[in-house]
Amino acid sequence: MIAISLEELHARTAHWVRQATEEEPILLTDNGAPVARIVPEPSPKPSRPFARRKLLPEYAAIMHRRFGGKDTTEIVSEMRDGQ
């Protein structure tokens, strides 16, 4: 952990705040005694609105069922061969 004095913080505040957010917490000292820390704010977790959705019972019943018939490549090949 990096330790800096209050005077150094006042002289280069922006630098030390960026340093704390990019690397590690910074310990602030006053006459050699620790008085505070600068620590990064935890980044928010990404919102996942669909994770909390409530499915309609009708959809939930068929959600994992496979649908369809032929693959699209088969359909295109048949159309191409038929012309």
mmCIF file of the N, C-alpha and C atoms, coordinates in Angstrom:
data_MODEL
# 
_entry.id   MODEL 
# 
loop_
_atom_site.group_PDB 
_atom_site.id 
_atom_site.type_symbol 
_atom_site.label_atom_id 
_atom_site.label_alt_id 
_atom_site.label_comp_id 
_atom_site.label_asym_id 
_atom_site.label_entity_id 
_atom_site.label_seq_id 
_atom_site.pdbx_PDB_ins_code 
_atom_site.Cartn_x 
_atom_site.Cartn_y 
_atom_site.Cartn_z 
_atom_site.occupancy 
_atom_site.B_iso_or_equiv 
_atom_site.pdbx_formal_charge 
_atom_site.auth_seq_id 
_atom_site.auth_comp_id 
_atom_site.auth_asym_id 
_atom_site.auth_atom_id 
_atom_site.pdbx_PDB_model_num 
ATOM 1   N N  . MET A 1 1  ? 0.854   -1.168  0.000   1.00 0.00 ? 1  MET A N  1 
ATOM 2   C CA . MET A 1 1  ? 0.000   0.000   0.000   1.00 0.00 ? 1  MET A CA 1 
ATOM 3   C C  . MET A 1 1  ? 0.902   1.234   0.000   1.00 0.00 ? 1  MET A C  1 
ATOM 4   N N  . ILE A 1 2  ? 0.561   2.210   -0.788  1.00 0.00 ? 2  ILE A N  1 
ATOM 5   C CA . ILE A 1 2  ? 1.312   3.461   -0.873  1.00 0.00 ? 2  ILE A CA 1 
ATOM 6   C C  . ILE A 1 2  ? 0.881   4.369   0.274   1.00 0.00 ? 2  ILE A C  1 
ATOM 7   N N  . ALA A 1 3  ? 1.835   5.023   0.905   1.00 0.00 ? 3  ALA A N  1 
ATOM 8   C CA . ALA A 1 3  ? 1.531   5.978   1.976   1.00 0.00 ? 3  ALA A CA 1 
ATOM 9   C C  . ALA A 1 3  ? 2.029   7.356   1.544   1.00 0.00 ? 3  ALA A C  1 
ATOM 10  N N  . ILE A 1 4  ? 1.143   8.366   1.640   1.00 0.00 ? 4  ILE A N  1 
ATOM 11  C CA . ILE A 1 4  ? 1.526   9.737   1.296   1.00 0.00 ? 4  ILE A CA 1 
ATOM 12  C C  . ILE A 1 4  ? 1.058   10.672  2.404   1.00 0.00 ? 4  ILE A C  1 
ATOM 13  N N  . SER A 1 5  ? 1.692   11.828  2.465   1.00 0.00 ? 5  SER A N  1 
ATOM 14  C CA . SER A 1 5  ? 1.307   12.812  3.488   1.00 0.00 ? 5  SER A CA 1 
ATOM 15  C C  . SER A 1 5  ? 0.134   13.646  2.991   1.00 0.00 ? 5  SER A C  1 
ATOM 16  N N  . LEU A 1 6  ? -0.532  14.314  3.917   1.00 0.00 ? 6  LEU A N  1 
ATOM 17  C CA . LEU A 1 6  ? -1.634  15.206  3.541   1.00 0.00 ? 6  LEU A CA 1 
ATOM 18  C C  . LEU A 1 6  ? -1.138  16.327  2.628   1.00 0.00 ? 6  LEU A C  1 
ATOM 19  N N  . GLU A 1 7  ? 0.077   16.806  2.862   1.00 0.00 ? 7  GLU A N  1 
ATOM 20  C CA . GLU A 1 7  ? 0.630   17.860  2.016   1.00 0.00 ? 7  GLU A CA 1 
ATOM 21  C C  . GLU A 1 7  ? 0.793   17.380  0.577   1.00 0.00 ? 7  GLU A C  1 
ATOM 22  N N  . GLU A 1 8  ? 1.272   16.140  0.412   1.00 0.00 ? 8  GLU A N  1 
ATOM 23  C CA . GLU A 1 8  ? 1.415   15.564  -0.932  1.00 0.00 ? 8  GLU A CA 1 
ATOM 24  C C  . GLU A 1 8  ? 0.046   15.402  -1.589  1.00 0.00 ? 8  GLU A C  1 
ATOM 25  N N  . LEU A 1 9  ? -0.944  15.014  -0.818  1.00 0.00 ? 9  LEU A N  1 
ATOM 26  C CA . LEU A 1 9  ? -2.303  14.882  -1.355  1.00 0.00 ? 9  LEU A CA 1 
ATOM 27  C C  . LEU A 1 9  ? -2.818  16.232  -1.841  1.00 0.00 ? 9  LEU A C  1 
ATOM 28  N N  . HIS A 1 10 ? -2.615  17.285  -1.061  1.00 0.00 ? 10 HIS A N  1 
ATOM 29  C CA . HIS A 1 10 ? -3.073  18.614  -1.462  1.00 0.00 ? 10 HIS A CA 1 
ATOM 30  C C  . HIS A 1 10 ? -2.353  19.085  -2.723  1.00 0.00 ? 10 HIS A C  1 
ATOM 31  N N  . ALA A 1 11 ? -1.103  18.743  -2.851  1.00 0.00 ? 11 ALA A N  1 
ATOM 32  C CA . ALA A 1 11 ? -0.325  19.196  -4.005  1.00 0.00 ? 11 ALA A CA 1 
ATOM 33  C C  . ALA A 1 11 ? -0.724  18.471  -5.293  1.00 0.00 ? 11 ALA A C  1 
ATOM 34  N N  . ARG A 1 12 ? -1.090  17.186  -5.194  1.00 0.00 ? 12 ARG A N  1 
ATOM 35  C CA . ARG A 1 12 ? -1.376  16.383  -6.401  1.00 0.00 ? 12 ARG A CA 1 
ATOM 36  C C  . ARG A 1 12 ? -2.613  15.514  -6.206  1.00 0.00 ? 12 ARG A C  1 
ATOM 37  N N  . THR A 1 13 ? -3.700  16.125  -5.822  1.00 0.00 ? 13 THR A N  1 
ATOM 38  C CA . THR A 1 13 ? -4.921  15.366  -5.505  1.00 0.00 ? 13 THR A CA 1 
ATOM 39  C C  . THR A 1 13 ? -5.381  14.489  -6.669  1.00 0.00 ? 13 THR A C  1 
ATOM 40  N N  . ALA A 1 14 ? -5.532  15.068  -7.855  1.00 0.00 ? 14 ALA A N  1 
ATOM 41  C CA . ALA A 1 14 ? -6.045  14.307  -8.999  1.00 0.00 ? 14 ALA A CA 1 
ATOM 42  C C  . ALA A 1 14 ? -5.164  13.097  -9.301  1.00 0.00 ? 14 ALA A C  1 
ATOM 43  N N  . HIS A 1 15 ? -3.875  13.286  -9.251  1.00 0.00 ? 15 HIS A N  1 
ATOM 44  C CA . HIS A 1 15 ? -2.945  12.180  -9.517  1.00 0.00 ? 15 HIS A CA 1 
ATOM 45  C C  . HIS A 1 15 ? -3.160  11.029  -8.533  1.00 0.00 ? 15 HIS A C  1 
ATOM 46  N N  . TRP A 1 16 ? -3.257  11.343  -7.251  1.00 0.00 ? 16 TRP A N  1 
ATOM 47  C CA . TRP A 1 16 ? -3.373  10.290  -6.245  1.00 0.00 ? 16 TRP A CA 1 
ATOM 48  C C  . TRP A 1 16 ? -4.736  9.602   -6.274  1.00 0.00 ? 16 TRP A C  1 
ATOM 49  N N  . VAL A 1 17 ? -5.773  10.349  -6.614  1.00 0.00 ? 17 VAL A N  1 
ATOM 50  C CA . VAL A 1 17 ? -7.104  9.719   -6.723  1.00 0.00 ? 17 VAL A CA 1 
ATOM 51  C C  . VAL A 1 17 ? -7.104  8.747   -7.893  1.00 0.00 ? 17 VAL A C  1 
ATOM 52  N N  . ARG A 1 18 ? -6.546  9.160   -9.031  1.00 0.00 ? 18 ARG A N  1 
ATOM 53  C CA . ARG A 1 18 ? -6.457  8.244   -10.171 1.00 0.00 ? 18 ARG A CA 1 
ATOM 54  C C  . ARG A 1 18 ? -5.600  7.027   -9.824  1.00 0.00 ? 18 ARG A C  1 
ATOM 55  N N  . GLN A 1 19 ? -4.516  7.246   -9.139  1.00 0.00 ? 19 GLN A N  1 
ATOM 56  C CA . GLN A 1 19 ? -3.626  6.157   -8.728  1.00 0.00 ? 19 GLN A CA 1 
ATOM 57  C C  . GLN A 1 19 ? -4.386  5.144   -7.866  1.00 0.00 ? 19 GLN A C  1 
ATOM 58  N N  . ALA A 1 20 ? -5.195  5.639   -6.959  1.00 0.00 ? 20 ALA A N  1 
ATOM 59  C CA . ALA A 1 20 ? -5.954  4.739   -6.078  1.00 0.00 ? 20 ALA A CA 1 
ATOM 60  C C  . ALA A 1 20 ? -6.996  3.947   -6.857  1.00 0.00 ? 20 ALA A C  1 
ATOM 61  N N  . THR A 1 21 ? -7.626  4.549   -7.846  1.00 0.00 ? 21 THR A N  1 
ATOM 62  C CA . THR A 1 21 ? -8.652  3.831   -8.602  1.00 0.00 ? 21 THR A CA 1 
ATOM 63  C C  . THR A 1 21 ? -8.051  2.843   -9.583  1.00 0.00 ? 21 THR A C  1 
ATOM 64  N N  . GLU A 1 22 ? -6.842  3.113   -10.072 1.00 0.00 ? 22 GLU A N  1 
ATOM 65  C CA . GLU A 1 22 ? -6.232  2.228   -11.061 1.00 0.00 ? 22 GLU A CA 1 
ATOM 66  C C  . GLU A 1 22 ? -5.383  1.125   -10.440 1.00 0.00 ? 22 GLU A C  1 
ATOM 67  N N  . GLU A 1 23 ? -4.792  1.384   -9.271  1.00 0.00 ? 23 GLU A N  1 
ATOM 68  C CA . GLU A 1 23 ? -3.856  0.407   -8.741  1.00 0.00 ? 23 GLU A CA 1 
ATOM 69  C C  . GLU A 1 23 ? -4.250  -0.139  -7.372  1.00 0.00 ? 23 GLU A C  1 
ATOM 70  N N  . GLU A 1 24 ? -3.992  0.608   -6.333  1.00 0.00 ? 24 GLU A N  1 
ATOM 71  C CA . GLU A 1 24 ? -4.222  0.089   -4.988  1.00 0.00 ? 24 GLU A CA 1 
ATOM 72  C C  . GLU A 1 24 ? -4.625  1.231   -4.055  1.00 0.00 ? 24 GLU A C  1 
ATOM 73  N N  . PRO A 1 25 ? -5.195  0.909   -2.904  1.00 0.00 ? 25 PRO A N  1 
ATOM 74  C CA . PRO A 1 25 ? -5.557  1.954   -1.950  1.00 0.00 ? 25 PRO A CA 1 
ATOM 75  C C  . PRO A 1 25 ? -4.326  2.750   -1.514  1.00 0.00 ? 25 PRO A C  1 
ATOM 76  N N  . ILE A 1 26 ? -4.571  4.001   -1.120  1.00 0.00 ? 26 ILE A N  1 
ATOM 77  C CA . ILE A 1 26 ? -3.501  4.881   -0.667  1.00 0.00 ? 26 ILE A CA 1 
ATOM 78  C C  . ILE A 1 26 ? -3.776  5.275   0.772   1.00 0.00 ? 26 ILE A C  1 
ATOM 79  N N  . LEU A 1 27 ? -2.748  5.174   1.607   1.00 0.00 ? 27 LEU A N  1 
ATOM 80  C CA . LEU A 1 27 ? -2.843  5.537   3.009   1.00 0.00 ? 27 LEU A CA 1 
ATOM 81  C C  . LEU A 1 27 ? -2.397  6.983   3.176   1.00 0.00 ? 27 LEU A C  1 
ATOM 82  N N  . LEU A 1 28 ? -3.220  7.798   3.815   1.00 0.00 ? 28 LEU A N  1 
ATOM 83  C CA . LEU A 1 28 ? -2.879  9.198   4.081   1.00 0.00 ? 28 LEU A CA 1 
ATOM 84  C C  . LEU A 1 28 ? -2.318  9.309   5.491   1.00 0.00 ? 28 LEU A C  1 
ATOM 85  N N  . THR A 1 29 ? -1.231  10.067  5.612   1.00 0.00 ? 29 THR A N  1 
ATOM 86  C CA . THR A 1 29 ? -0.614  10.238  6.922   1.00 0.00 ? 29 THR A CA 1 
ATOM 87  C C  . THR A 1 29 ? -0.530  11.716  7.279   1.00 0.00 ? 29 THR A C  1 
ATOM 88  N N  . ASP A 1 30 ? -0.584  11.988  8.568   1.00 0.00 ? 30 ASP A N  1 
ATOM 89  C CA . ASP A 1 30 ? -0.414  13.343  9.090   1.00 0.00 ? 30 ASP A CA 1 
ATOM 90  C C  . ASP A 1 30 ? 0.683   13.260  10.147  1.00 0.00 ? 30 ASP A C  1 
ATOM 91  N N  . ASN A 1 31 ? 1.808   13.876  9.855   1.00 0.00 ? 31 ASN A N  1 
ATOM 92  C CA . ASN A 1 31 ? 2.985   13.788  10.731  1.00 0.00 ? 31 ASN A CA 1 
ATOM 93  C C  . ASN A 1 31 ? 3.394   12.337  10.986  1.00 0.00 ? 31 ASN A C  1 
ATOM 94  N N  . GLY A 1 32 ? 3.301   11.523  9.942   1.00 0.00 ? 32 GLY A N  1 
ATOM 95  C CA . GLY A 1 32 ? 3.718   10.124  10.032  1.00 0.00 ? 32 GLY A CA 1 
ATOM 96  C C  . GLY A 1 32 ? 2.678   9.167   10.577  1.00 0.00 ? 32 GLY A C  1 
ATOM 97  N N  . ALA A 1 33 ? 1.578   9.688   11.113  1.00 0.00 ? 33 ALA A N  1 
ATOM 98  C CA . ALA A 1 33 ? 0.534   8.815   11.669  1.00 0.00 ? 33 ALA A CA 1 
ATOM 99  C C  . ALA A 1 33 ? -0.583  8.605   10.639  1.00 0.00 ? 33 ALA A C  1 
ATOM 100 N N  . PRO A 1 34 ? -1.024  7.379   10.423  1.00 0.00 ? 34 PRO A N  1 
ATOM 101 C CA . PRO A 1 34 ? -2.105  7.130   9.469   1.00 0.00 ? 34 PRO A CA 1 
ATOM 102 C C  . PRO A 1 34 ? -3.409  7.788   9.920   1.00 0.00 ? 34 PRO A C  1 
ATOM 103 N N  . VAL A 1 35 ? -4.088  8.477   8.969   1.00 0.00 ? 35 VAL A N  1 
ATOM 104 C CA . VAL A 1 35 ? -5.345  9.148   9.314   1.00 0.00 ? 35 VAL A CA 1 
ATOM 105 C C  . VAL A 1 35 ? -6.519  8.739   8.418   1.00 0.00 ? 35 VAL A C  1 
ATOM 106 N N  . ALA A 1 36 ? -6.236  8.301   7.185   1.00 0.00 ? 36 ALA A N  1 
ATOM 107 C CA . ALA A 1 36 ? -7.330  7.949   6.270   1.00 0.00 ? 36 ALA A CA 1 
ATOM 108 C C  . ALA A 1 36 ? -6.782  7.111   5.127   1.00 0.00 ? 36 ALA A C  1 
ATOM 109 N N  . ARG A 1 37 ? -7.701  6.561   4.338   1.00 0.00 ? 37 ARG A N  1 
ATOM 110 C CA . ARG A 1 37 ? -7.346  5.805   3.139   1.00 0.00 ? 37 ARG A CA 1 
ATOM 111 C C  . ARG A 1 37 ? -8.162  6.304   1.962   1.00 0.00 ? 37 ARG A C  1 
ATOM 112 N N  . ILE A 1 38 ? -7.568  6.262   0.806   1.00 0.00 ? 38 ILE A N  1 
ATOM 113 C CA . ILE A 1 38 ? -8.298  6.491   -0.447  1.00 0.00 ? 38 ILE A CA 1 
ATOM 114 C C  . ILE A 1 38 ? -8.440  5.128   -1.093  1.00 0.00 ? 38 ILE A C  1 
ATOM 115 N N  . VAL A 1 39 ? -9.668  4.668   -1.239  1.00 0.00 ? 39 VAL A N  1 
ATOM 116 C CA . VAL A 1 39 ? -9.923  3.356   -1.834  1.00 0.00 ? 39 VAL A CA 1 
ATOM 117 C C  . VAL A 1 39 ? -10.891 3.524   -2.999  1.00 0.00 ? 39 VAL A C  1 
ATOM 118 N N  . PRO A 1 40 ? -10.773 2.697   -4.028  1.00 0.00 ? 40 PRO A N  1 
ATOM 119 C CA . PRO A 1 40 ? -11.682 2.814   -5.172  1.00 0.00 ? 40 PRO A CA 1 
ATOM 120 C C  . PRO A 1 40 ? -13.104 2.393   -4.809  1.00 0.00 ? 40 PRO A C  1 
ATOM 121 N N  . GLU A 1 41 ? -14.042 3.025   -5.433  1.00 0.00 ? 41 GLU A N  1 
ATOM 122 C CA . GLU A 1 41 ? -15.455 2.660   -5.297  1.00 0.00 ? 41 GLU A CA 1 
ATOM 123 C C  . GLU A 1 41 ? -15.676 1.385   -6.093  1.00 0.00 ? 41 GLU A C  1 
ATOM 124 N N  . PRO A 1 42 ? -16.315 0.376   -5.520  1.00 0.00 ? 42 PRO A N  1 
ATOM 125 C CA . PRO A 1 42 ? -16.556 -0.848  -6.296  1.00 0.00 ? 42 PRO A CA 1 
ATOM 126 C C  . PRO A 1 42 ? -17.443 -0.549  -7.492  1.00 0.00 ? 42 PRO A C  1 
ATOM 127 N N  . SER A 1 43 ? -17.095 -1.150  -8.618  1.00 0.00 ? 43 SER A N  1 
ATOM 128 C CA . SER A 1 43 ? -17.883 -0.910  -9.821  1.00 0.00 ? 43 SER A CA 1 
ATOM 129 C C  . SER A 1 43 ? -19.236 -1.611  -9.684  1.00 0.00 ? 43 SER A C  1 
ATOM 130 N N  . PRO A 1 44 ? -20.296 -0.967  -10.185 1.00 0.00 ? 44 PRO A N  1 
ATOM 131 C CA . PRO A 1 44 ? -21.625 -1.581  -10.070 1.00 0.00 ? 44 PRO A CA 1 
ATOM 132 C C  . PRO A 1 44 ? -21.718 -2.824  -10.955 1.00 0.00 ? 44 PRO A C  1 
ATOM 133 N N  . LYS A 1 45 ? -22.470 -3.777  -10.486 1.00 0.00 ? 45 LYS A N  1 
ATOM 134 C CA . LYS A 1 45 ? -22.691 -4.978  -11.288 1.00 0.00 ? 45 LYS A CA 1 
ATOM 135 C C  . LYS A 1 45 ? -23.620 -4.619  -12.438 1.00 0.00 ? 45 LYS A C  1 
ATOM 136 N N  . PRO A 1 46 ? -23.392 -5.227  -13.599 1.00 0.00 ? 46 PRO A N  1 
ATOM 137 C CA . PRO A 1 46 ? -24.271 -4.917  -14.730 1.00 0.00 ? 46 PRO A CA 1 
ATOM 138 C C  . PRO A 1 46 ? -25.713 -5.333  -14.445 1.00 0.00 ? 46 PRO A C  1 
ATOM 139 N N  . SER A 1 47 ? -26.602 -4.518  -14.903 1.00 0.00 ? 47 SER A N  1 
ATOM 140 C CA . SER A 1 47 ? -28.020 -4.801  -14.712 1.00 0.00 ? 47 SER A CA 1 
ATOM 141 C C  . SER A 1 47 ? -28.438 -5.960  -15.610 1.00 0.00 ? 47 SER A C  1 
ATOM 142 N N  . ARG A 1 48 ? -29.200 -6.864  -15.059 1.00 0.00 ? 48 ARG A N  1 
ATOM 143 C CA . ARG A 1 48 ? -29.695 -8.006  -15.832 1.00 0.00 ? 48 ARG A CA 1 
ATOM 144 C C  . ARG A 1 48 ? -31.212 -8.074  -15.678 1.00 0.00 ? 48 ARG A C  1 
ATOM 145 N N  . PRO A 1 49 ? -31.940 -7.225  -16.411 1.00 0.00 ? 49 PRO A N  1 
ATOM 146 C CA . PRO A 1 49 ? -33.388 -7.187  -16.217 1.00 0.00 ? 49 PRO A CA 1 
ATOM 147 C C  . PRO A 1 49 ? -34.086 -8.492  -16.587 1.00 0.00 ? 49 PRO A C  1 
ATOM 148 N N  . PHE A 1 50 ? -33.549 -9.249  -17.553 1.00 0.00 ? 50 PHE A N  1 
ATOM 149 C CA . PHE A 1 50 ? -34.212 -10.479 -17.956 1.00 0.00 ? 50 PHE A CA 1 
ATOM 150 C C  . PHE A 1 50 ? -34.000 -11.609 -16.955 1.00 0.00 ? 50 PHE A C  1 
ATOM 151 N N  . ALA A 1 51 ? -33.022 -11.478 -16.071 1.00 0.00 ? 51 ALA A N  1 
ATOM 152 C CA . ALA A 1 51 ? -32.793 -12.524 -15.076 1.00 0.00 ? 51 ALA A CA 1 
ATOM 153 C C  . ALA A 1 51 ? -33.924 -12.571 -14.057 1.00 0.00 ? 51 ALA A C  1 
ATOM 154 N N  . ARG A 1 52 ? -34.609 -11.446 -13.878 1.00 0.00 ? 52 ARG A N  1 
ATOM 155 C CA . ARG A 1 52 ? -35.690 -11.388 -12.887 1.00 0.00 ? 52 ARG A CA 1 
ATOM 156 C C  . ARG A 1 52 ? -37.081 -11.489 -13.522 1.00 0.00 ? 52 ARG A C  1 
ATOM 157 N N  . ARG A 1 53 ? -37.129 -11.753 -14.798 1.00 0.00 ? 53 ARG A N  1 
ATOM 158 C CA . ARG A 1 53 ? -38.436 -11.767 -15.473 1.00 0.00 ? 53 ARG A CA 1 
ATOM 159 C C  . ARG A 1 53 ? -39.273 -12.956 -15.014 1.00 0.00 ? 53 ARG A C  1 
ATOM 160 N N  . LYS A 1 54 ? -40.564 -12.790 -15.074 1.00 0.00 ? 54 LYS A N  1 
ATOM 161 C CA . LYS A 1 54 ? -41.483 -13.875 -14.742 1.00 0.00 ? 54 LYS A CA 1 
ATOM 162 C C  . LYS A 1 54 ? -42.152 -14.292 -16.044 1.00 0.00 ? 54 LYS A C  1 
ATOM 163 N N  . LEU A 1 55 ? -41.960 -15.526 -16.413 1.00 0.00 ? 55 LEU A N  1 
ATOM 164 C CA . LEU A 1 55 ? -42.502 -16.025 -17.662 1.00 0.00 ? 55 LEU A CA 1 
ATOM 165 C C  . LEU A 1 55 ? -43.975 -16.372 -17.503 1.00 0.00 ? 55 LEU A C  1 
ATOM 166 N N  . LEU A 1 56 ? -44.698 -16.167 -18.574 1.00 0.00 ? 56 LEU A N  1 
ATOM 167 C CA . LEU A 1 56 ? -46.086 -16.625 -18.596 1.00 0.00 ? 56 LEU A CA 1 
ATOM 168 C C  . LEU A 1 56 ? -46.087 -18.152 -18.533 1.00 0.00 ? 56 LEU A C  1 
ATOM 169 N N  . PRO A 1 57 ? -47.023 -18.739 -17.823 1.00 0.00 ? 57 PRO A N  1 
ATOM 170 C CA . PRO A 1 57 ? -47.027 -20.206 -17.690 1.00 0.00 ? 57 PRO A CA 1 
ATOM 171 C C  . PRO A 1 57 ? -47.067 -20.914 -19.047 1.00 0.00 ? 57 PRO A C  1 
ATOM 172 N N  . GLU A 1 58 ? -47.816 -20.348 -20.000 1.00 0.00 ? 58 GLU A N  1 
ATOM 173 C CA . GLU A 1 58 ? -47.916 -20.969 -21.322 1.00 0.00 ? 58 GLU A CA 1 
ATOM 174 C C  . GLU A 1 58 ? -46.560 -20.991 -22.024 1.00 0.00 ? 58 GLU A C  1 
ATOM 175 N N  . TYR A 1 59 ? -45.812 -19.897 -21.892 1.00 0.00 ? 59 TYR A N  1 
ATOM 176 C CA . TYR A 1 59 ? -44.494 -19.832 -22.533 1.00 0.00 ? 59 TYR A CA 1 
ATOM 177 C C  . TYR A 1 59 ? -43.497 -20.720 -21.797 1.00 0.00 ? 59 TYR A C  1 
ATOM 178 N N  . ALA A 1 60 ? -43.541 -20.723 -20.488 1.00 0.00 ? 60 ALA A N  1 
ATOM 179 C CA . ALA A 1 60 ? -42.610 -21.539 -19.709 1.00 0.00 ? 60 ALA A CA 1 
ATOM 180 C C  . ALA A 1 60 ? -42.766 -23.020 -20.062 1.00 0.00 ? 60 ALA A C  1 
ATOM 181 N N  . ALA A 1 61 ? -43.992 -23.450 -20.375 1.00 0.00 ? 61 ALA A N  1 
ATOM 182 C CA . ALA A 1 61 ? -44.247 -24.853 -20.708 1.00 0.00 ? 61 ALA A CA 1 
ATOM 183 C C  . ALA A 1 61 ? -43.605 -25.252 -22.033 1.00 0.00 ? 61 ALA A C  1 
ATOM 184 N N  . ILE A 1 62 ? -43.505 -24.316 -22.974 1.00 0.00 ? 62 ILE A N  1 
ATOM 185 C CA . ILE A 1 62 ? -42.960 -24.659 -24.294 1.00 0.00 ? 62 ILE A CA 1 
ATOM 186 C C  . ILE A 1 62 ? -41.565 -24.075 -24.540 1.00 0.00 ? 62 ILE A C  1 
ATOM 187 N N  . MET A 1 63 ? -40.993 -23.436 -23.565 1.00 0.00 ? 63 MET A N  1 
ATOM 188 C CA . MET A 1 63 ? -39.740 -22.710 -23.751 1.00 0.00 ? 63 MET A CA 1 
ATOM 189 C C  . MET A 1 63 ? -38.598 -23.600 -24.253 1.00 0.00 ? 63 MET A C  1 
ATOM 190 N N  . HIS A 1 64 ? -38.462 -24.809 -23.773 1.00 0.00 ? 64 HIS A N  1 
ATOM 191 C CA . HIS A 1 64 ? -37.347 -25.656 -24.145 1.00 0.00 ? 64 HIS A CA 1 
ATOM 192 C C  . HIS A 1 64 ? -37.697 -26.656 -25.253 1.00 0.00 ? 64 HIS A C  1 
ATOM 193 N N  . ARG A 1 65 ? -38.885 -26.551 -25.805 1.00 0.00 ? 65 ARG A N  1 
ATOM 194 C CA . ARG A 1 65 ? -39.295 -27.445 -26.865 1.00 0.00 ? 65 ARG A CA 1 
ATOM 195 C C  . ARG A 1 65 ? -38.672 -26.985 -28.182 1.00 0.00 ? 65 ARG A C  1 
ATOM 196 N N  . ARG A 1 66 ? -38.253 -27.920 -29.002 1.00 0.00 ? 66 ARG A N  1 
ATOM 197 C CA . ARG A 1 66 ? -37.691 -27.583 -30.302 1.00 0.00 ? 66 ARG A CA 1 
ATOM 198 C C  . ARG A 1 66 ? -38.816 -27.363 -31.302 1.00 0.00 ? 66 ARG A C  1 
ATOM 199 N N  . PHE A 1 67 ? -38.630 -26.367 -32.126 1.00 0.00 ? 67 PHE A N  1 
ATOM 200 C CA . PHE A 1 67 ? -39.613 -26.035 -33.142 1.00 0.00 ? 67 PHE A CA 1 
ATOM 201 C C  . PHE A 1 67 ? -38.982 -26.182 -34.517 1.00 0.00 ? 67 PHE A C  1 
ATOM 202 N N  . GLY A 1 68 ? -39.829 -26.171 -35.526 1.00 0.00 ? 68 GLY A N  1 
ATOM 203 C CA . GLY A 1 68 ? -39.326 -26.057 -36.889 1.00 0.00 ? 68 GLY A CA 1 
ATOM 204 C C  . GLY A 1 68 ? -39.259 -27.370 -37.611 1.00 0.00 ? 68 GLY A C  1 
ATOM 205 N N  . GLY A 1 69 ? -38.829 -27.245 -38.824 1.00 0.00 ? 69 GLY A N  1 
ATOM 206 C CA . GLY A 1 69 ? -38.704 -28.406 -39.686 1.00 0.00 ? 69 GLY A CA 1 
ATOM 207 C C  . GLY A 1 69 ? -37.314 -28.446 -40.270 1.00 0.00 ? 69 GLY A C  1 
ATOM 208 N N  . LYS A 1 70 ? -37.229 -28.056 -41.539 1.00 0.00 ? 70 LYS A N  1 
ATOM 209 C CA . LYS A 1 70 ? -35.960 -28.124 -42.243 1.00 0.00 ? 70 LYS A CA 1 
ATOM 210 C C  . LYS A 1 70 ? -35.033 -26.984 -41.834 1.00 0.00 ? 70 LYS A C  1 
ATOM 211 N N  . ASP A 1 71 ? -33.754 -27.258 -41.993 1.00 0.00 ? 71 ASP A N  1 
ATOM 212 C CA . ASP A 1 71 ? -32.731 -26.252 -41.779 1.00 0.00 ? 71 ASP A CA 1 
ATOM 213 C C  . ASP A 1 71 ? -32.764 -25.264 -42.951 1.00 0.00 ? 71 ASP A C  1 
ATOM 214 N N  . THR A 1 72 ? -32.416 -24.041 -42.724 1.00 0.00 ? 72 THR A N  1 
ATOM 215 C CA . THR A 1 72 ? -32.477 -23.022 -43.786 1.00 0.00 ? 72 THR A CA 1 
ATOM 216 C C  . THR A 1 72 ? -31.558 -23.358 -44.950 1.00 0.00 ? 72 THR A C  1 
ATOM 217 N N  . THR A 1 73 ? -30.437 -24.017 -44.691 1.00 0.00 ? 73 THR A N  1 
ATOM 218 C CA . THR A 1 73 ? -29.555 -24.376 -45.809 1.00 0.00 ? 73 THR A CA 1 
ATOM 219 C C  . THR A 1 73 ? -30.225 -25.387 -46.725 1.00 0.00 ? 73 THR A C  1 
ATOM 220 N N  . GLU A 1 74 ? -31.025 -26.285 -46.156 1.00 0.00 ? 74 GLU A N  1 
ATOM 221 C CA . GLU A 1 74 ? -31.768 -27.242 -46.975 1.00 0.00 ? 74 GLU A CA 1 
ATOM 222 C C  . GLU A 1 74 ? -32.809 -26.528 -47.822 1.00 0.00 ? 74 GLU A C  1 
ATOM 223 N N  . ILE A 1 75 ? -33.505 -25.590 -47.233 1.00 0.00 ? 75 ILE A N  1 
ATOM 224 C CA . ILE A 1 75 ? -34.549 -24.854 -47.954 1.00 0.00 ? 75 ILE A CA 1 
ATOM 225 C C  . ILE A 1 75 ? -33.947 -24.078 -49.111 1.00 0.00 ? 75 ILE A C  1 
ATOM 226 N N  . VAL A 1 76 ? -32.833 -23.406 -48.879 1.00 0.00 ? 76 VAL A N  1 
ATOM 227 C CA . VAL A 1 76 ? -32.192 -22.623 -49.936 1.00 0.00 ? 76 VAL A CA 1 
ATOM 228 C C  . VAL A 1 76 ? -31.689 -23.549 -51.041 1.00 0.00 ? 76 VAL A C  1 
ATOM 229 N N  . SER A 1 77 ? -31.112 -24.691 -50.663 1.00 0.00 ? 77 SER A N  1 
ATOM 230 C CA . SER A 1 77 ? -30.630 -25.641 -51.673 1.00 0.00 ? 77 SER A CA 1 
ATOM 231 C C  . SER A 1 77 ? -31.780 -26.162 -52.523 1.00 0.00 ? 77 SER A C  1 
ATOM 232 N N  . GLU A 1 78 ? -32.906 -26.482 -51.917 1.00 0.00 ? 78 GLU A N  1 
ATOM 233 C CA . GLU A 1 78 ? -34.059 -26.965 -52.653 1.00 0.00 ? 78 GLU A CA 1 
ATOM 234 C C  . GLU A 1 78 ? -34.586 -25.888 -53.599 1.00 0.00 ? 78 GLU A C  1 
ATOM 235 N N  . MET A 1 79 ? -34.619 -24.648 -53.158 1.00 0.00 ? 79 MET A N  1 
ATOM 236 C CA . MET A 1 79 ? -35.097 -23.556 -53.993 1.00 0.00 ? 79 MET A CA 1 
ATOM 237 C C  . MET A 1 79 ? -34.154 -23.355 -55.173 1.00 0.00 ? 79 MET A C  1 
ATOM 238 N N  . ARG A 1 80 ? -32.877 -23.452 -54.928 1.00 0.00 ? 80 ARG A N  1 
ATOM 239 C CA . ARG A 1 80 ? -31.882 -23.266 -55.983 1.00 0.00 ? 80 ARG A CA 1 
ATOM 240 C C  . ARG A 1 80 ? -31.963 -24.380 -57.001 1.00 0.00 ? 80 ARG A C  1 
ATOM 241 N N  . ASP A 1 81 ? -32.126 -25.626 -56.539 1.00 0.00 ? 81 ASP A N  1 
ATOM 242 C CA . ASP A 1 81 ? -32.198 -26.771 -57.441 1.00 0.00 ? 81 ASP A CA 1 
ATOM 243 C C  . ASP A 1 81 ? -33.493 -26.787 -58.235 1.00 0.00 ? 81 ASP A C  1 
ATOM 244 N N  . GLY A 1 82 ? -34.548 -26.263 -57.689 1.00 0.00 ? 82 GLY A N  1 
ATOM 245 C CA . GLY A 1 82 ? -35.857 -26.271 -58.331 1.00 0.00 ? 82 GLY A CA 1 
ATOM 246 C C  . GLY A 1 82 ? -35.956 -25.241 -59.461 1.00 0.00 ? 82 GLY A C  1 
ATOM 247 N N  . GLN A 1 83 ? -35.078 -24.270 -59.519 1.00 0.00 ? 83 GLN A N  1 
ATOM 248 C CA . GLN A 1 83 ? -35.188 -23.243 -60.561 1.00 0.00 ? 83 GLN A CA 1 
ATOM 249 C C  . GLN A 1 83 ? -34.392 -23.560 -61.779 1.00 0.00 ? 83 GLN A C  1 
# 
